[in-house]
Amino acid sequence: MEFEYPIVRPTIPELEEVVDEFREIFISKSLTTSTKTEAFEAQVAQLLDVEFVVALSSCTTGLVMTLRALDLSGEVIVPSYAFNSSATSVLWAGLTPVLCDCREDTLTLDVASAEQMIGDHTVAIMPITIYGVPPDILEIEELARSYGLKIIYDSAMGLGFRYRGKYLGAFGDAEVFSLSTKKLITAIDGGLVTTDCQRLASTVRQMRDYGRSPSGKDFAHLGMSARFSELHAVIAMHNLSRIKTIMATRRTHIQRFRSALYDIPGLGFFDDPSDRKSCGLLMLLRVDEVQTGISRDEVMLRLAVKGVETSRYFYPPLHQQTVFSQFPYRRANDLSVSERMANQVLAIPLYTEMTETEIDAIAERVREVFLQTADSP
């Protein structure tokens, strides 16, 4: 189905901005993990103030490799309100996911729920940056210290976001970011592992090339083909150089949406905590069916008819996905917040190049859906 207003239009540079660098790559014949990739890794390291950055094929491969590089065996705590790959990466790494609940205000990992799930075999915790809002990092790191746990932050949605004034990237044992088309900074596809641990970075760097040793004469680790394209590195560098402008633009778009929709009964938004600042990754609505008289899924259907694509985040929660019934895992008894949010949160279109006219048109169609419901007998 083609929409007048798709959920995402990736932020990419104009062709004329990158064509000379593309030509360099084609002439050099060095297509993956070469000088452009190294330059991009250095650019990210400088921005995030982190020692080591490894670019690879996706965030998911980055999570799997990081977990394996840490040589873990046992259970990893993951919030159930998350994208599928957060927990499947744990399974791919030969570990067991343990699902905890999320907070209702930020949708991030509930530290109290996570602590209740710590057991004799728990070795790590994987907090997630949800829609660009970082989790409770200070509380999580205190929890991890108390129980001797590793921390791997799934920061797929987090490149460019800050926690207490500091960019994400150097927290925990490692952070892993996504560069896919739906993210604030896209390389078209790809991922990043960031860490201050030289050994971990070196191991992941080898693992992305089948586990090949630095000399190239041996295979030292269990790896896979997860190299980073030089073409993608060029696109990512151009986008990253504009990160402050991109963030400011998208925050302005979100504020315009909120100003147009704030007075609809039962329609809510999510605010940044005072110690965290998101960068405007998504325009999220929270639909309270009791107050609005219409379910989130019905809103989706009616907006689709009006040419507006929307997306349910994250639906279904991990513990209700079929895949996890095929593997051993543990879960908290109470995942009610995850279930409620999975049935209420809706993302509407948001992209950097969006015009005020487009914002107003989408907002008007959202208003029509709710006002028609309110006027129904």
MIMARLO-305592 format. One record per residue: residue in three letters; y negated, z negated, x of N, C-alpha, C, O in turn. Coordinates in steps of 0.02 Angstrom, whole numbers, plus 50000, padded with zeros to 5 digits. Each point is the difference from the previous one (the first is absolute). Example, Ala and Ser with C-alpha at 12.3 -4.5 7.8 and 13.67 -1.06 7.14 Angstrom:
<sites>
ALA502844961050660499415000049955499405000050045500014996750052SER499465006949930499414999750042499454996349961499454999250025
</sites>
This chain:
<sites>
MET500605000050042499405000049958499385000050044499944996050046GLU499605008549940499385000450039499454996249964499905000849940PHE499744995050098499484995849971499305002450022499915002450056GLU499624997049899499305001450018499774995150053499635001750046TYR500604992049947499824994750047500654996950027500264995349970PRO500005007250087500614997250029499874993050028499424998250012ILE501114998049998499924993150023499714999750070499664995250018VAL500485009950023499754999950068499825007050023500345004949983ARG499134995650056499835005950038499884997650072499514996550013PRO500945005250033499964997250067499335001450035499695005249990THR500094989950049499405000950040500205003350066500324996950042ILE499495009449966500165003650061499375003650025499565001649961PRO500414999650104499415003650027500005007349979500515002749979GLU498905000450026499965007249987500385003850054500054997750057LEU500235008049924500415003950047499615001750064500274999750055GLU499095002149937499615001950059499904994250048499855001150059GLU500224992849917499924994150044500604999250047499934997150054VAL500655005349926500614998750039500315006350030500474999550040VAL499275006449942500345006250020500035000950076500505002550025ASP498984995450011500015000850073500544995550031500355002150046GLU499724991849928500524995550027500695002449981500484999450039PHE499595003449901500645002949981500185005750047500585000750021ARG498925003449996500135005650045500234997550069500465002850030GLU499234991849994500214997050063500744998149998500385001250048ILE499824995849897500694997849993500485006049999500524999950033PHE499295005249930500435005949997500075003450068500535002450018ILE498924997750020500025003050066500434995850048500385002750040SER499554990749955500364995550045500754999749987500404998650044LYS499795002849892500704999549978500244992849998500594998849988SER498974996450024500194992949995499844997749930499434998349984LEU501085001649974499894999149928500094992849975499754998349947THR500614997550091500114993249977499894995050056500155001350059THR499574993049922499954994150044499755001750070500324998450050SER499115005049952499705001950064499304997350005499874994449976THR499675009350054499344997350015499584998249939499634995250002LYS500435008749944499624998449939500264993549969499614995949976THR501055003350024500294993849974499774994050041499824994849973GLU500185006050093499784994550044499264998449988499814994150000ALA499785011049989499294998849987499914996449933499584995549994PHE500815006449956499964996649935500224992850006499684995549973GLU500875003250062500234993150010499464995850034499894994249981ALA499775008650068499474996350035499414998749953499694994750003GLN500155010249955499454999249951500154994349952499564995949985VAL501065003849990500204994749954499984993250035499754995149973ALA500515004650089500024993750037499304997250010499894994049994GLN499635010450021499324997750010499694997449935499674994850000LEU500435008849945499724997949936500284993449977499644995649978LEU501035003650027500334994149974500024994250049500224994549983ASP499565006750079500014994950052500714997350010500114993949998VAL500365010750012500694998250011500245003450064499755005450018GLU500724991650016500205002550066500405006549997499885004550040PHE500594996149912500455005750001500065003149931500044996649949VAL499955010150050500075003849938500525005550012499965003650050VAL500514997049905500515005250005499975004149935500134997449946ALA499715009150061499995004549942500695003149992500325001950048LEU499914998449889500665002849987500005003649932499485000749968SER501115001550011500045004649944499834997149932499785003649955SER500314989850035499844997049936499964992450007500224997150050CYS499484999849901499984992749998500704997049993500164995050031THR500265008249928500674997549990500404999950065500334995050015THR499655010450023500365000050064499704994850046500364996950040GLY498995002049956499684994950040500254993049984500124996050044LEU499975002649891500264993549979500724999150024500174994750027VAL500245010449964500714999550020500044998850076500374995650022MET499265008450016500044999450073499724993350024500274997150047THR499205000549923499724993650020500494994449988500104995750043LEU500225004349898500494994949985500585000250050500244994850022ARG500005011249995500555000750047499774998150071500384996850037ALA499015005149981499764998550067499924992550012500044997650056LEU499864998649890499954992750005500684996750006500054994050009ASP500485010049985500694997750008500164994249953500234994750020LEU499645006549916500094994949949500685000749966500295005449997SER499954989049978500635000049962499944994549947499944994150017GLY500085007949919499944995049947499595002649942500065005749980GLU499504989949994499625001549939499265000850015499724996950045VAL499975007549916499285001150005499694999249931500225003249952ILE499274992650042499674998849936499495005449987499575001450042VAL500475001649898499565005549979499794998649928500414997849960PRO498965003450022499814999149930500325005449957500065005850021SER500154992449919500315004849954499495004949973500175005649981TYR499204992350016499475004649979499785004050061499534998050035ALA500805007649977499895004050060500305006949989500385001149953PHE499445003550091500315006649997500724999650026500164995750041ASN500255008749935500725000050015500154999550075500454996350019SER499195007450023500175000450071499904993450038500274999250054SER499344996349918499924993550034500674996650008500174997650054ALA500215002149892500654996750003500565004550024500474997650032THR499505009049954500535004350024499985000650076500515001150032SER498904998149998499965000050073500384994150029500305000550054VAL499704993949910500384994150021500755001749999500374998250046LEU499855005149901500705002049995500195005050055500524999350031TRP499055005749981500145004950052500064996850069500355002450043ALA499294992049966500034996450064500594995350005500084996550049GLY500355003549900500604995950001499874992749981500404995750018LEU499055003149947499814993249981500044999249924500095004949964THR499834989150013500064998549928499324998249972499684995250023PRO500075008549926499364998249970500074993949954500514999149966VAL498984996850035499954994249956499345000749963499474999950031LEU500555000749903499415001849961499654993849972500314995849967CYS499045003850046499604994549973499475002849953499955006149992ASP499674989549976499505002249951499335001450034499914998850059CYS499635003949901499325001550025499494995649964500154996949949ARG499245003050077499454996649968499715004449946500015006150005GLU499734990849942499735004049945499305002550014499805005249973ASP499824991350069499315002150012499955005650051499605004649991THR500784995050063499965005150053500605004650002499985005250033LEU500554993149931500635003749998500394999850066500515003250007THR499244992950040500334999450065500534994449998500044996349951LEU500355003350102500554995250005499774992949983499494997750024ASP500904999049933499884993049982500344995750053500624999750005VAL498984996850035500274996250057500474994549976500514998850032ALA499324997949913500444994749975500675002849978500524997050014SER499485008749953500625003249979500415002150061500614999350001ALA499055003350050500355002050061500334994050034500575000550023GLU499074993949980500284994150034500624997549964500474997750032GLN499525002749901500594997749962500625004250016500564997649991MET499345008550032500565004550013500264999850072500495003350016ILE499184992850027500234999550069500664996250002500074994649972GLY500425008450061500664997050006500244999950072499635001650046ASP500994996549964500294999450067500015006650038500015000150062HIS500005005549901500075006550033499345004050001499985005850020THR499484991049958499355003549999499735000650070499954995150037VAL499885011049983499755001250068499305002950002499674999950052ALA500095002849891499345003250001499715000249930500344999049950ILE499025002550048499645000949937499605006450006499695001350051MET500305002649895499635006449999499484999849945500135002449944PRO499284994950069499465000249951499725007149995500075004050046ILE499634997549898499775006849987499265000149982499764995749962THR499885009050065499315001349979500035004149937500215005850000ILE499594991249945500065003149934499355003449981499494996749992TYR500535009950000499425003949980499414998950046499425000849981GLY500734997450082499474998950048499774992850007499584998550042VAL500694997049917499824992950005500524996550043500584999749982PRO499214997650076500484996550043500274993749967499674997149957PRO500935000850063500284993849974499664993950031499525000750038ASP500734993349945499704993850026500254998850071500464996250011ILE499235007250036500265000250069500034993250033500504998450032LEU498994997549962500004993450032500574995849974500364996850039GLU499735003149895500544996049971500685002850019500474996250012ILE499595010449990500645003150018500184998450072500584998550015GLU498935001950030500154998850070500164992650013500404998350044GLU499294997349917500184992950005500714998849975500384996250030LEU499805007149915500684999549974500515002650050500514996950012ALA499345008850018500465003050049500104995550060500564999350025ARG498904997749999500054995350058500444994149981500414997750041SER499504999749900500374994049979500755001249999500404995550014TYR499805010749968500715001549993500275004650055500585001949998GLY499004999750050500225004250055500175007249980500495002850023LEU499105000149932500135006749974499575005250034499434998650019LYS500845007549988499605005750021499595002549940500204999049943ILE499235004150072499605003049946499905007450015499735001850052ILE500495002349901499875007250004499585001749938500264999849944TYR499115001950066499575001649944500105007349980499915004650040ASP500284996449896500015006749973499285001549977499814998549944SER499825004550101499295001549988499925007449983499495003150017ALA501014999749948499985007249983499345001949969499735005450015MET500014990449941499375001549966499404997050034499454999949972GLY500634997750090499504995650028499565002650056499584996350025LEU500495010049996499595002450056499265000349979499815003549954GLY499794992650083499294999749985499794993849963499404999049988PHE501084996849993499844994049963499914994050047500264999950055ARG499374995249921499844994250042500244993649967500034999349939TYR500134996050105500164993149978499564995450042500054999750061ARG499524996649904499534995550034499615003550055499904997450055GLY499885008649929499585003950045500365004050053499695003850036LYS500974995449969500395003450052500445005449969500344998849950TYR499655007250080500435005349976500734998050003500214996650048LEU500175005449902500734999250005500255004250058499715005250018GLY500844992550013500295003750055500294995650055500475002050034ALA499244992049974500234995750055500284993449974500054995250038PHE500135004649899500274993849971500775000150005500315005350002GLY499984988749999500724999450000500315002950064499665000950050ASP500995000449946500355003250056499855007450003499995003050054ALA499895000049888499835007149997499745001549930500144996449952GLU499485009050044499795002749935500205007449999500025003350052VAL500134999149888500205007049993499585003149945499954997449944PHE499745008450072499535003349955500275006949979500415003050035SER499364999449908500175006749977499405004650008499424997949993LEU500725008450020499495005250006500145005649950499815005750011SER500524992749933500185005049951499395002249960499464997250008THR500635007749949499435003149966499644995449952499425001249983LYS500914993649993499684995449953499604994550033499684995949967LYS500345003950099499674994550036499285001750017499805005850000LEU499824989050015499295000850016499915004750059499595004649998ILE500794994250055500005004450059500675003550002500524996950011THR499485009649979500625003849999500055004650060499505002750025ALA501114998349997500145005150051500405005649967500295004250034ILE499734995849900500435003949956500674996349993500264999249945ASP500014998550112500574995549997500054996450067499715002250050GLY500654992349950500084996350062499924992549990499854997749945GLY500244998650109499934992849998499794997350068499995003750049LEU499844989949953499784996750062500334993150004500034996349951VAL500205002050109500214993150014499484997250049499875003050052THR499844991349931499514996850043500244993050019500274996449959THR499625001750104500244993650024499664998250065499755004450035ASP500234989249982499764997750065500584998850048499904997650056CYS500715003949922500604998850040500215006450036500205004949968GLN499754995250098500155006050039500745002049992500155005949993ARG500304989250009500715001549995500165003349934500375004949997LEU499364992449949500135002849934499735007149995500345004549976ALA499054996650048499715006749997500405005050041500125005649978SER500104992350081500395004450043500665001949967500225005750003THR500104989449965500645001349967499915004949942500395004749993VAL499114994149965499885004449943499825007050024500205005049970ARG499414995450084499805006550028500625004050021500035006149990GLN500464990550038500625003450019500435001749939500315005349997MET499694990249955500425001149941499765006049959500415003249966ARG498944998450035499755005649960500245006750029499955005249968ASP500314994750093500275006050033500744999150015500225000750057TYR500154997749890500734999150004500214994150043500604999350015GLY498944996350006500174994550044500005001850073500264996450042ARG499435009349974500005002750068499614995350047499454997849982SER500825000850076499674995650049499395003550029499955006149997PRO499574990050032499395003050027500145005550052499615004750005SER500924994650033500165005150050500275006449969499995005350032GLY500244994249906500285005849966500725001450021500295004949977LYS500004990950065500675001250026500544996149963500605000850014ASP499194994949939500494995949965499754998649930499425001449984PHE501014995949974499814997849933500124992549997500574997749997ALA498884998550003500044992850008500044996249935500224994249999HIS499585009049946499974996549935500295004549946500045006150007LEU500154990749937500195003849941499365002649968499614996249972GLY500295010350032499385003049974500125005549951500565001049976MET498925002750010500055005849955499435004750016499574998550042SER500415007249926499455004750009499424997849956500025001149939ALA499484996050090499434997449962499355001450037499524996149996ARG500475009450040499415001750040499415001849954500095001449941PHE499314998750088499385001149962499735006950018499965001850059SER499865002049891499745006850010499304999950031499574996049980GLU500315008350068499345000750031499485002549949499424998150003LEU500805006149950499545002449948499784994349956499424999449981HIS501064996250002499834994249959499534995350038499554997049970ALA500545002450095499574995750040499285002349997499544995949997VAL500355010750005499325002749996499674998249933499434997749998ILE500945003449948499734998349934499854992649995499474998049974ALA500984997950050499914992749997499394997850040499624995749977MET500285007250082499424998150041499345001749966499534996050001HIS500445009849968499395001949964499874995349942499434997949989ASN501095000449974499914995449944499814993050023499564996849971LEU500775000850081499864993350024499294999350026499694994749993SER500045010650035499314999850024499494999249944499434998250011ARG500795003149927499564999549942500184994049955499794999749942ILE500584995750085500294994749958499464995949964500094998249942LYS499375000250092499484995949967499675003749943499864997149948THR500025009350061499705004049946500495000749942499804999549942ILE500835001750074500515000649947500054993649960500025000249938MET499994994150096500064993649965499394998749956500074998149942ALA499335003150085499404998749961499965004549938499804997749947THR500405008550061499995004749944500474997849945499835000149942ARG500774998050077500504998249950499824993449966500134999249940ARG499574996250096499784993749968499465001549948499994997049947THR499575007850068499495001949953500315003249938499794998649944HIS500715005650066500355003049943500314994649956499955000349938ILE500384994850093500324994749962499494996049959500134998349942GLN499315000350088499484996349964499755003949939499864997149948ARG500085009450059499775004249943500534999849944499834999549942PHE500805001050077500544999549950499964993249964500034999649938ARG499914995250100500004993349970499404998949954500054996849948SER499385005950071499414999449958500095003749934499714998049949ALA500695007350051500115003949940500544997149955500035001649941LEU500404994050087500584997749962500034992449990500464997649967TYR499064998850059500054992650003500024996749932500264994549994ASP499485008849954499924996749934500575001549952499944998449941ILE500605004650083500575001449956500444993849996500274997950051PRO499814999049891500404993949994500725001150023500325004849981GLY499914990650061500695000350023500125004550060500565000450025LEU498915003049997500065004350060499704996350059499404998449999GLY501005000250052499774996050056500015003950066500285005450004PHE499424991650047499985002750067500264994650049500134994449980PHE499945007550082500224995450052499444999450052499775005050028ASP500014988849985499454998850047500264998050068500534996850006ASP499105005150047500184997950067499884992550008499494997549977PRO500984998850054499854993150017499414999650048499845004950033SER499844989449970499394999350041500125001050074499555002050037ASP501074996749987500145000650071500325006650019500225000950057ARG499825003849896500315006550012499575005549971499644999049952LYS500415006850078499615005749975500445006250000500235002250053SER499875000649888500385006249996499525005850011499394999150005CYS500885006949999499585005750015499995005149945499785005750011GLY500454992549930499965004849946500565005049998499895005949989LEU500724991950023500575004650001500165002649931500115006049991LEU499904989649958500215001949933499524997249948499684994850010MET500265008749934499634997549943500514997449950500335003849965LEU499744989550033500524996849961499734996949936499454997249998LEU500955003549949499864996849937500574995349983500585001350019ARG499274993349947500524995649974499965000049924499504998049971VAL501045004449998500015000949927500374994249968500614999450008ASP499034996449956500314994449964500135002349928499545000449960GLU501085001250026500185003049935499824995549941499835002449947VAL500224991150063499854995349946499285000849978499854999849940GLN499695001050107499295000649984499795007149983499575001149956THR500735003850077499795006949989500345003349941499745004749971GLY500864992750011500385003049946500375006350021500265003749957ILE499764997650108500345006050025500324998350067499704996550041SER500915006049971500344998550062499735004450057499695005249988ARG500444992650072499815003850059500325007049999499685004950015ASP500964995449966500355006450000499735004849947499995006050010GLU499794991249933499705004349949499325002650023499815005649985VAL499834990250052499375002350029500135005950047499635005050000MET500894994550041500195005450045500115006549962499755005350019LEU500644994349926500175005949962499385003249968499925006150001ARG499654989849973499405002649966499515003050051499675005049985LEU500274992050073499565002950051500295006550027499625004650018ALA501034995949986500325006350023499825005749953499865005550022VAL500144993149912499815005149951499285002250011499825005749986LYS499774989750037499295001450013499885002950070499435000950020GLY501115000550017499935003250065499884995350058499805002150054VAL500334991449935499894995050052500674997250023500364996849961GLU499825004550102500624997350027499904992750021499494998250029THR501004997649956499984993050020500664998150032500475004050000SER499564990050027500614997850034500124992649989499534996050002ARG501105002149985500184993049992500154997150069500405002750038TYR499274991849978500124996650064500204992849985499694996849957PHE500805000550076500615003250024500514999249945500134994449978TYR500155011050000500464999849943500615004350015499945005650023PRO500664991649963500124992949984499974995750063500035002750055PRO499914990749937500034995750059500685000750034500485002349969LEU499564995750094500605001350039500634997349968500525003350000HIS499454990749972500614996949973500265003549938500554998649977GLN499065006049994500225003849942500195007250017500155004049955GLN499844997850109500195006750022500755000550011500314995450027THR499985010049951500735001050002500274999550072500544997250010VAL499085005350038500265000350068500204993150026500494999550037PHE499144995449945500144993450028500614996649969500264995150026SER499985007749918500624997349972500615002250041500554997649990GLN499335007250056500555002650041500064996550067500455001650040PHE499104993749974500004996550064499924992549989499714997949950PRO500534998150097499894992849995499274998350012499695002650046TYR500044993149913499324997550009499934993549961500404998649956ARG499084997750060499854994049960499325000949968499595004150022ARG500284992149924499365000449966499814993249973500434995849986ALA498925003250006499764993949969500205000049926500035005249968ASN500094988950005500174999549929499415002249957500095003049947ASP499314995450076499405001649961499625005750034499674999050052LEU500375006849919499625005850023499565002649943499875006049993SER499904989349967499645001849938499335003450014499805004449963VAL499864993550090499365003250015500115007350021499635004449979SER500874996750063500165006950021500165004349940499775005749996GLU500624991649957500195003949941499405001549956499925005549974ARG499654989550017499405000949958499535005150030499755004449965MET500124995150101499545004650032500295007250001499625004849993ALA501034995850015500325006650001499915003649933500045006149997ASN499844990049950499915002949933499275000449978499865002349945GLN499684995450098499305000149980499555004250045499485002449977VAL500704998550086499545003250048500055007649995500545002949997LEU498875000250001499955007349995499465002550047499444997450001ALA500735007750039499505003250044499765006449967500405004049975ILE498944996950025499705006249975499735003950060499944997250054PRO499905009249938499815004150057499414997150040499514997549973LEU500565003050093499464998150046500105004050064500534999850030TYR498945003849991500025003550063499315000150030499494999549965THR500495001150100499374999450037499485005049976499424998249992GLU500785008149997499525005249983499845000349925499685004749978MET500534990449985499884999749928499254999849986499624996550034THR500165007249916499295000149981499874994949945500464997749966GLU498915000650024499824995549946500185002949933500204996449954THR499745010250040500185003449937500754999149986500194998849942GLU500225001850109500724999149991500164992849982500424998749956ILE499264996550078500124993049984499824998649927500384996749964ASP499055005750015499774998749931500475003349949500124997249947ALA500145008750069500455003549954500664996249993500264999349945ILE500014998450111500634996249998499894993449962500404998249958ALA499064998350058499854993649967499925001049925500224995749961GLU499475009750019499915001249928500665001149966500104997949943ARG500375005550090500665001149970500404993549996500384998949953VAL499534996850096500324993449997499714996149941500384997049962ARG498975003150030499684996449945500255002849933500144996149953GLU499935010450042500235003049937500694997449981500134998649941VAL500315000750108500684997649986499984993049969500334998649950PHE499274997050080499974993149976499604999449935500184996049956LEU499295007850037499604999649940500375002849940499934997549944GLN500465007850067500415002849945500514994849976500144999549940THR500134996850107500494994749983499664994549959500274997649950ALA499125000550072499644994749965499805002149929499954995849955ASP499925010750036499795002549933500585001349953499915001149941SER500714998850087500585001449959500114994349951499904994250018PRO500315007449919500114994749949500614995950019500174995349963
</sites>
